[in-house]
Amino acid sequence: MAGDQSEQAGNGNGGKPAKRGPGKTPLIILAIVVIVAIVVAAWYFISTRNIETTDDAQTDGNVVTIAPKISGYVVTLAVTDNQRVKAGDLLMKIDPRDYLIARDQARASLLLAEAQRDNAKAALDISKISTPARLAQAQAQRDAAAANRELALADLKRQTSVDKRATTQQSIDQAATQVKQATATVANNDAAVKIASAVSDTIAQAEAEFNIAKAQVEQAQAQLANAELNLSYTEIRAPQDGWVTRRNVQLGSYVQAGQAGLSLVTTDVWVTANFKENQLDRMRPGQKVTILVDAYGSLTLHGHVDSVQMGTGSRFSAFPAENATGNFVKIVQRVPVKIIIDSGLNPNLPLPLGLSVDPTVELE
């Protein structure tokens, strides 16, 4: 009993047992946590140092605006909203009656011009033959008239040189009249020869008329081609495969030339990813890309970097920044990168333009 009391008195804390320290367990746990954090950080660094990703990316593609080249009423509307069409499919038709009349008029004008050309060609061929012949005929007639005049002069000389009893005044007067007539005929034939001598000028005039007729034929042919072209514009067809979107024309609507009737989203779809400028250091065309589509969680696309736009997004905006006009605050710019989709597309899952995607580029 006395020994127990003395032992309790020796504890010095009123008889309570001494408290033990925290020991090494927390330190071990802390060390494990630190090691795990370092391993995770090292793994994250190693696994991400050769990739670049961004959530500022969307699907992109070509949108073709379909507009008529002529004006008129829509008499056939062959498509509906979001319809799939192929190249050459009829989209809509404009009333062709006015353009049919214009084409028929142009055909008639062409036939008339061709007839005038053929007539001018025949006249040219005749002129090449008849003009020299008329010259030869005029020269022959002039020579005959000159001979007749010489004969008349000789007859008059005989009538005046003989004894007056051997002739009569009437005979002398007749001989003088024949000389005058023959002289007038020679003068007339000389004028005809001068007129007929313009052979080259006459043929040239006929050739000019033929050339004018040929030009009129070519003009009529051009007018006919234009009329047929305008008639072909009454049928508006799809220039390539795609989907009909933004249709703002109805059956019976009056459309103006150049008025947008609908848009056609083509089958060419790619991704435009707006990477930060400090992500482009090692990015090169041809690098592989994995693409996740927000709209379809199970869809993974594969592609490659096609090109980097030669300008930031802000540089091509409607109101680009003017950094030299005021206080400057440096902002990390984004540069559009075009990514071509190589595989993974599902024909049952449409890929509209503007869908949000998450591309991951594997840097080399």
Phi, psi and omega in degrees: 000315179293326180291322179294322180294321180293328179290321178293324179293332181282349179290333176072006180231033176075021177090359179278147179288149181291139179282139177273153179285171182298337181079196185261355185298312178299324179294321179295317179298316179299318180296320179296317179299316180296317180297316179298319178297319179295318180296316179297316179297318179296317178296318180296318180295315182293320184283339184248355184288342179249022176225153173226136181221161177205150175259002177265072183212146182218157171288147184218165180182185181267135176238116183260124177275123181262119180224139179289153177265354178227167180258154177158180180270140178281117181256344177219127175238106191265000184228162175236178181298137174063022179281141176277128180232160176248161180302130180096349179292143179288129177261310177201162183229135179262147181309117187267000190298315179299323183281334172293318178297317179298321178294317180296321177297319179294323177296317179297319178297324178293317178298318178296316180295322178293322177295317178295323177295317179296322178296318179293326178293317178297318179297323178294316179297319178295320181297323180295334180265314188285327183297310176298326179294319178297323178296314180296319179296317179295321178294321179293318179295324178294319180294320179294320179294322178296320178295319178296324179293319179297321179295319179293322177295319180295320179295319178295323179295321179294320182294329182268342183267343181277171178295141183299339180281344181269356180218180179233161178295329179295319180294320178296317180296320178296319179295320179294321178295319179297324176296316179297317180297317180294321178295319178295322179294321177297317179297319179297318180290327175299318178295320178295323178295319179297319179294315182287345181288343180279056183294310184296321180294320180295317179294321179297322178295319178295322177294321178297318178296324178292320178294321177298318179295321177296318179297322178295325176295315179296321177296318179294323177296318178296320178295322177293317178298321178294320179295318178293325178294316177297324177295322179293334180289349179291339176255114182260119184242160182290127179287338178198174180293148178169195181237138180284128178221162176048050178281120180236027178236144182235163177298127182093354179291149174264121183249145177262155177298128181088356179282127181294121180263322179196171177241152181235114176274117184284171183280351178282111180237135175223185180241133173253110182253126182264089180278152173292152184297332179278005175259000187264001188302316184249009182275130183223152175301142180098344180292144183287149183224135171254132188237125174255132182259124182299325184290332181232102183297334182268359184262122177237124181255155178234139181204199179211157178289125180267311183194163177246129183296138180277061179160144178286166179297321181292332181293329181257014178284169182296327179231083181295151181293142176246087187292342184270004186256355182195200178296138185254128174238119183289126179236131178296121183273158176246141183239125178293133177239127180272127181241123179271134178274122181263323184203169177103350181292140179247118182298339180274352180243101180297150181238078181297159178288142177094002177293142178282134180224163178238097179273144176234116184264130177270108183282144179259000000 
